[in-house]
Amino acid sequence: MPYTEAIAIVTSDTVDIGRLTDAVYVGGAGIVQAVMQNNRVAAFTAVAGATLPIRVRRVNATSTTATLMLALYNT
């Protein structure tokens, strides 16, 4: 799926991204501790350059080791 917008993700344990993502790009390998659309937390292990097709409201700072993440949108 082509994405038309990408916004840097700032990890936070309390502040949501602003709108649900269509996907998350991970530039640096590690764990993505994602707060999903339904407020449940899920941990994803991602390799560098992975695009995770997940709709998240937030990426928690605690336990997230992945870096250079982008919120992707198909607007």
Secondary structure, DSSP 8 states (H G I E B T S, - for coil): ---SEEEE----SS---SS--SEEEEEE-EEEEEEETTS-EEEEEE-TTEEE---EEEE-STT---EEEEEEE--
